[in-house]
Amino acid sequence: MFEELIKILGDKVTIKKDISGAIALSKHIAYQKHLSPILSLLKNAPENSIDVVVCNQLMNKFNRDWNFICAVYNLLITKEVANAASINSFITMAGKNKKFEAAQNAFEFAKTRKLVNEITFNSFIVVAGKNGQFLAAQNAFELAKTWKLTNAITFATFIDVAGKHGQFEVAHNTFELAKKCRLLNEAAFSSFIDVAGKNGRFELAHNAFELAKNCKLANEVTFASFIDVAGKNGRFEIAQNTFELAKSRNLANQITFNSFINAAGKNKQFAAAQNAFAQAKEKRLLDRVTFASFIDLAGKNGEYEAAKNAFELAKEWKLINEFTFNCFINIAGKNRQFEAAQRAFELAKKMRLANAVTFTSFIDIAGKNGQHEAAQNAYELARKWKLADHSNVIY
């Protein structure tokens, strides 16, 4: 049916615009979830109402079909109706489909036809970064500066890409240039704080956080990033003070609590982590990550009852995932609570949340607790489900 859709677009797409007709058609298409009614709408569309905007909308609606995306994009190029928005969308979709060469070709085409804007550069820098093409991202960023097509998002995006590719000095220089150009936003601060922290440059991260506060550009992500960085750099008191400040400013969300619980755990401050977990519970700010993190932390600190209570609450709130099960099974096993581990394993299987790690953990625990039949049965089931780790041979 996509072939029929492409044919209709090929016959009807036009550079001439019936703006009111195109808007009405676009609104009708937006409500449709299936192809058949869309085909009907396009067949009966008023003359000159199928324009580049409608085609762009269809590319986004069916963005899981790469062949369709390419067909529509090529049609727009052939008909010479492509605009910056359609090229930007194609670059983004090419990146999501791991088609970097296609994204790069579209970016080069946009440059030659003067169809680039800030969004084009931002989109391509993101795609290049996610596809491991740092030099392409860097070249695009430099060109954006030359053409004066950078904005705060461009700087924030490139800082993030440089950081993720281990290019700390590049990220640092970009951050300083953004400050000089007054093009810093919340994302730029959060990205640089994270990058500086991961590169052991805590003072730079701290200075950036203080500047973000002074510029009133510190949001939930900024606070969470800095708490995480402080925790990983052994600055627990600073992490704790930042956490308290985030709460007082109503800037503490699920990620903030997760970051602080992890920071407390890494700095052997279990009581602080437990207190934060209790606060998150009271505020209904617990998510699957928080539960899994706290269960794992409680187990590592020898607090089996706290881990068990958190596991039971996660089940009650239906906020349980594979990692939650794996953590609790491992903790129960290490605390000689085989029956609890077995119940968790059975529930994980029933909920289809048992992965290869779940099986491996339970087999190991069963063996260490002298439950060889349970270990053997789990191993056989793992083989049946094709989740067996063959290094764990049951004798």
N, C-alpha and C positions, 0 to 999 in steps of 0.2 A: 504493500500500500504506500510505502514511502516513494516508490517509483512514480506512482500516480501524483503524489503531492509535488514532487520535483517537476513533473511535466506541467502541472497547473501553474506553478511559480514561474517556470520558464516561459510559458505563454503569456502570463499576465503581469509579471513584475515590470515596473516602469519607473522612470525617473520623474515623470510628470506626477503631480500630487493632487489628489482629492483629499485634502487634509481632514475634513469632517468625516468623509467615508472611511478613511484609514483609521481614524480614532475609534469610530463605531465598530469596525471590523476587529480591531485589536482588543477592545473590551469584550466582545463575544468570544474570541479565541481564548482569552485569559481564563474563562470559566470552564473551558472544555478539558477533560482529562483523557479523552480517547481520540484516536485519529479520524474515525468515520465522520463525526459531526464537524470536525475541522475541514475535512475535504468538502463537505456540503457547503460550508460557509464560504470557502474559497471559490468554489464553482459558481456560486451565485453572488459573488462580491461585485459591487459597483465598479465601473471602469475607473482605472487609475487609483484604486484604493489599496492595491497590494504594492506596497513600497518597501524600501530597505528596512524600515522600522518593523514592519510585519514579519519580514524574513528573519530579522534578528531575533524577534520574539519566538519564532518557530525553532530556530537553532537552540535557543535557551530552553525551550519547553522539551525538546527531544535531545537533550545534551548527552545522553548515554549512548547514542548511536553515532559513532565516529564517522561512518560512511555518509550518513545523512548530513552531518555538520559540514563535511568537506564538499558535498554536492551543492549545498546551499551557498556556501562561501564562494566556490568556484563560479557558480551562476552569477553571483553579485559582481565578481571581478569581470567576467565575460561581458555582462550587460553594462559594465561601467557605472554601476549604481552604488558600489560599496562606499561607505563613509567611515569616519574614525570610530564610531560606536560599534559598527559591525566587525571591524578589524580587531578592535580591543576585545570584543567578546570571543572572537575566534582564537586569539592568542591565549586567553585564559582557558578556554575549553581544550585547546591543544595541550596546554600544560597539564591539565587534569587528566588527560588521556595519555600522558607520557609521550607525547609527540613533539619533542623539542624542536626538531628540524622544521616541522610545519610552522611552529610558533615563530621561529627565527625568520623563515621565509616571509611570513606575513608582516613581521616587524620591518624587514628590509623593504618590502613592497610599500608599506605605509610611509617610510622615510622618503622613498623616491617620488611618491605621489603627493607629498606634503599633507598626509592624512594622519599626522601624529599630534597628540596633545599630551598633557601631563599623565592622563590615565593610561595611554599607550605605553609610555616609559615605565610607569609603575607596574603595569601588568606584566611587561616583559621581564623586568628585573625580578619579580616574584617567581615567574616561570623558570627563568634561567637558574635562579638560586635553588629551587626545589629539584631541578634536574641536574644539579652538580656542575653547572656551567658558570663558575664564578667570574672568569675573565669576560664572558659575554655580558654578565650583569654589570660588571665594573665599566666596561666600554659604553654600555647604554647609559649608565649614570653620568659618566663624563660628558657624553654627547648631550644629555638632557641639560646639564649645567651650561654647556656652550650655547645651546639653543634657547636658553632661559625658559625651560619647560619643567623646572623643578618646583615642587611645593613641599609642604611639611611631610606629606605621605611619602614622597620620593625619598627624602632623607631617612625617614624612619624605616622604610622598607630596605634600603641599602645597608643601613647599620645592622639590621637583623640578618640579612644575607651574609654580610662580611663576617659577623660574629659566628654564625653557624658554619662558616668555612674556615674557621681558625685564623682569620685575618684581623687580629685585634688592633694593630696599629692603623689599619685602614678604617676600621669602625670608629676608633678614637678620633682620628683626623676628621672624619665625616661628621661626628657629633660636634666637634669644636667648630667646624664650618657652619653647621646648622645654627649653633648659638650665635655666631657672628652675623649670620643672615637673618636672624630672628625667625627661623623656620622650625623651631622645636615644637613638638606636640606631645601628648601623653604617651603615644606609642614609641616615639623616639627615646624618651626618658626610660621607659620600661625596658626596651631592647638594649640600650646601652648599659643600664644597671646590670642586666642579666649577663651581657657579654663581659663586662669588667669583672664581675664576680667569678665567672667561670675561668677567667684567666688570672685569678689570684690578685686582682688589682682592687682590693676592697676599698681603699681610700678614694679612688676615683669613683667607684660605685656610690660610696657614702656622699661624696661631694655632689654627684649628680642628683641623688635623692633629695638632698637639702635644697638644691636649686629648684627642683621640681616643686617642692613645697612652697618655696618663696614665689615662684611664678604661678602658683595655683594651678599646676598641671600634674598634680599627683592624684591618680584615681585608684580604684580597687586593684588594678593590675600592677601599678607602680608600687603600692604598699606590699602586695604579695611577693613581687619580684625581689624587693629589697629585704624583706623578712627571710626569704629563701637564701639570698646571698649572704646575709649576716650569719645565718645558721650554719651554712656550709663553710664559712670562714672562721668559725669558732667564736663569733661575737654574740653570744646568747643574750647578754643583757641589752644590747642594742636591738636585737630582734624582738625581745620582749617589750621594750619601750615603744618600738614601732607598732607592734601588734596592739598595744593599749591605745596608742594614738589613733590607729585605724578604727578601732571600736568607738572611740569618743567622737570621731568625725563621721560616724555611720558609713565608713568605707571598708567594712569587714564583711566579705562574702564567703562563699564556700571555699574558694581558692585561698583566701587569706587564712582561714582556719587550717586548711590542709598544710599550707606553708609553715605556719607556726608549730603545728603538731610535729611535723617532720624536723623543724629546726630544734625543737625541744628534745626530740628523740636523739638526734645526732649529737647533742651536747649533754646527754645523760641527765636530762631534767624531766623524768617521767611524771612527777607530780604536776608540773606545769602543763604537760601535754594532756594529762587526764583532766585537768581543770578546763582546758580549752575545749576538749571533746565534750565535756558536760555542758559548757556554754553553747556550743554548736547544736547540741541536742535540744536544749531549751529553746533556742531561736529557730529550730527546724532548718538548720543550715548544714545538716549532714547529707553527704552524697555517697556514692559507692566508693569513691577514692578515699574519702575521710574514714569510712569504716575499715576498709582494707588496710590503710596506713596505721590506724590506731591498733587494730588487732595484731598486726605484725610487730609494732612497737611494744605493745604490752607483752607479747610472747618473748621478745628479745630481752625484756627487763625482768623476766621471771614472774610476771603478773598474770598467771593463768586465769584466775577468776574474772579479772577485768577484761581479758580477751574473750572469754566465754560469754560474759554478759553483753559485750559489744556484738558478738556474732549472733546471739539470740535476737538482739534488737534489730540488727540488719535484716534478719529473716522476717521479723514482724513488720518492718517498714518496707519490705520488698526492695531492698537496696543492696542486693547481694550479687556478686559476679564470680568469675573463675578465680581471680586473685584472692578474694575473700575466703573462698573454700580452701584454696591451697594453703593460705596462711594459717587458718585455724586447724586444718588437718595436721600440718607440720608441728604447730604449737602443742596440740593435744597429744601427739605422739611423743614429743620430747618430755612432756610432763606425765608420762605413763598413764594417760587417759585414753586407752585404746578404744573403748566402747564409744566415747564421744567422737573420736576420729572416724570410727566406722559409720556412725550415724550421719556424720557430715558427708562422708564419701557416698553413702547410699542416696542421700538427698541431692548431692551434686549430679549423680547419674540420672536420677529421676527428672531433674530440671534441665538436663542436657547442658550442664555447666561444668562437666568434667573434661579437662583437656589432658594432654600428654603429661604435664607437670603434676596434675591431680593424681593420675594413676601412679606415676613414679613415686610421689611422696607417700601415697598410701601403701604401696607394695613395700617400700623401705621400712615404714613404720610397723607394718604387720610383721615383717621378718624380724625386726629388732625386738618385738614384743612376743616372739615365739608363736605367732598366729600364722603358721605356714600354709594352712589350707586357705585362709582368707587371702593371703598374698598370692597363692597360686591361682585362685579364682579370679582375682583382679587382673593378674597378668594375662590369663586366657581371654578375658573380656577386652582388655586393651588391644590384644592382637586382633580380635574380631572387629573391633572398632577402628583398627589401623592407627592406634595411638600408643603402640608398644615401643618403649625404649629398650632396644635389644642388649644394652649394656647391663640391664637389670635382669639377668637370667635367674629363674627360680629353680633351685635344685631340690 
